[in-house]
Amino acid sequence: MKFTFTVLFCVIFQFFSCKGNYAKNSKYRQFEVSVDLSRELNSSEFTGEIPDEKIFPPDFWKKNPGRYSNLNQGEKWKNSQVTFKTSEEFLLNHSLDSVVFSKNSIYKFQNLHGDFLFSGKFGILSNENIRSSGILKIYSDDKIIGEFQIDSMKSETWKEFSFPIKILNRLQLEWISENSSLILGAPILSKIASKKKYNILFIVIDAVRKDAMGYSGFPIPVSPNLDKLSKESVVFENAFVNANWTKPSMISMLYSDYSSALGLGNIGFQVENYRKKIFYSPNKKNIVEVLRNNGYYTAAIMNNVFFLDYTGVGVDLGFHEIFQIGKEVKDTKKIIDEAIEFSEKNKNRNYFLHLNLNTPHTPYLPPKRILENLKENSPSSQFSKLHEYEKKYLGEIRYADEELGRLFSYLKQIHQFDDSFIVVTSDHGELLNEYHDSKNHSNGGVRFGHGESLFDEELNVPYLIKLPKDIQSIAKVKQIPDQVSLLSFAPTVLSLAKIHYDKEKWKGKDYSEFILYEKDFPKEEVILSEGRLSEAIRTNQFKYVRRYPGYYSNKKISSHIEQLYDFTKDPNEKTNIAEENIELLKKARSFMDSFSIKRNQYRIHFPVCSDSPCQYFGEISLKGSIYRVLENPNIQLQELSKKHVSFSVQPSTNISELIIETVNPEFEFSLNINRNNQKIGYRIGRFGLSKGIDTEQKEHSILFTSERPPYGYESSKDVWIYNDSQFSKVNSSKEEVGMGEEVRSILKSWGYIHE
């Protein structure tokens, strides 16, 4: 993209000499985001045509619609996370939270005052057969202070800009073009920070077990750089993730809440529209949003399609900037290269940077030199007895560690290392032990993979927080041996960085007071982790795993619906004692009931019959998978599967209510009821509408849901069904988002899709 830029009142490279510049007397020279223009669109004044969808030519662009700008539905096009594929070699998709200009349009942002650094990136959208051209004019109040002349044939290119600007009241941006639309990526107005802030680097290395780390006692030297980092860090010696595969685990960390509680579920990859309606509800904040609101520039560099809304398997977390690298093997070095470039470009800016290294995810393909080095430097008795896949798995960890060492060295060179929080963890572990392989022991695991079991092998991960140097000097605690969940990441780091957040809305524990002053240890006696159609709770005494109905047929393996392991006698979880130790099982079930995630409930009322004796028989099929059926002494289950329940009811003087909790908040169902061998109708929803004996409820209708028992429900002489909608609070949509071929190929390379 070619352009020329003229600043009319100040030379760009002489910012610190500009008239009125306040930086000379400032103690700190770090910039913080003062005004996030993409978040100011709902209060801006817009002049111009409202474009149709052709503003985004479908042959090259990808976008997430404006999720966080609070714009009305008809205006969401103004703010999109727009993505260009900037490298075919690495399948590098570069996304920016953007302000979109239609042809010949103007944005006016009012009530701004001060000296700022205005920065962002340009992109342009036009028909590929037409030469793109246009002028962006920038006004401070009514005075033009600069303009960009853009003339280019090439789309999918971002071009950076940065220049000082003084505003008394209003910023006006005018795009003049007859043939092109302009994308203004991550446009921000920054000021010199009034007080010192620390950069936050959040590193997630995919599929790393804690016991593969040298600092935890592993004899093979796979993690020398992380071992060195651990000596400068707070080490959580027994950290556990809250889900056994990437998407729900990462969402749990960043939101300090369970993925299912946020609407995303934990079973499949696809994120349907009804899930997004729940997930994007305005009261749910993540650490990215909190940091944006506190002056941080937020970015992610990753191989992780689950953080991109447009993929159909991911969601938009609200980063200013995202680099998604989809090339296996090449991705690790490229991610670190991009991280080094990012840290250099932003060395004078407060930032939060998330790195996700896909190494050592399957397939294990470490460089040959790494394997040879491990073999040469490992005890022969240890290395030779490993399975070939284990050797390659460890080789990929060593490769990731080597690349992170390169990043740490560079951060030290540019004097960012000592002034940064550096958090290192993993999104899950990896199943390696043969005794947990489902092929041999029917325990629900798949060796050399993850996402199938809830053993500690898949849940116990590294967790280090390297504090800035001046905080290290006052911290009282360097090691935490107790079990800790990764829900703690966001609240602990924000509190250490002295950034305010709403503690009532996050479930994670805050360890900052304990780390800094060795007081108020927030003990986590029970940790809940999600799996596909399963969940587990872990205490220091036991692990209890409960599988949802339909787990067998869905996974096509033989497995116990309940698993119970006594850590005091069986720390490696080899023997399931669920059928042997009934007392411990009862205790575990009670713990699970108190920690289970809130779900939508189908509630069916069965009245006492006027003619006695009386018995009901029935069956219900649901679109949403069944989480559990609550016990009732008057109701016997005849059959229970993933989406179907058949039952008999012997009503007494007590209320007979069948309560079915579902994994997904979907409202389609079919219900058939017989009373004393005669088919009957029933009432439905908040108003008790009558349904005939051959009715199927297929509409996603608000009439079916009721947040409290409908009036007349408990005293009704008819069978009555409704959905309490406590979880979703929204109507569902039948529209589903399909996965693109690019995303499918990435998931296949990870071993998630088999065809």
Helices and strands as residue ranges (DSSP letters): E 2-7, G 12-17, G 23-25, E 31-36, G 37-39, G 41-43, E 45-47, G 53-55, E 62-65, G 73-78, E 79-87, E 92-101, E 105-109, E 114-126, E 132-140, E 143-152, E 159-167, E 171-176, E 180-192, E 199-205, G 210-212, G 214-216, H 224-230, E 233-240, H 246-255, G 260-262, H 273-279, H 287-292, E 297-302, G 305-307, G 309-311, E 321-325, H 331-345, E 351-357, H 368-377, H 380-384, H 388-413, E 420-425, G 434-436, H 438-441, H 456-459, E 460-461, E 463-466, H 469-472, E 479-485, G 486-488, H 489-496, G 503-505, H 512-517, E 527-531, E 534-538, E 542-547, H 551-555, E 562-566, H 582-595, E 600-606, E 616-622, E 626-629, E 635-640, E 644-649, E 656-662, E 669-675, E 678-680, E 682-684, E 689-691, E 696-697, G 702-704, E 720-723, H 741-749
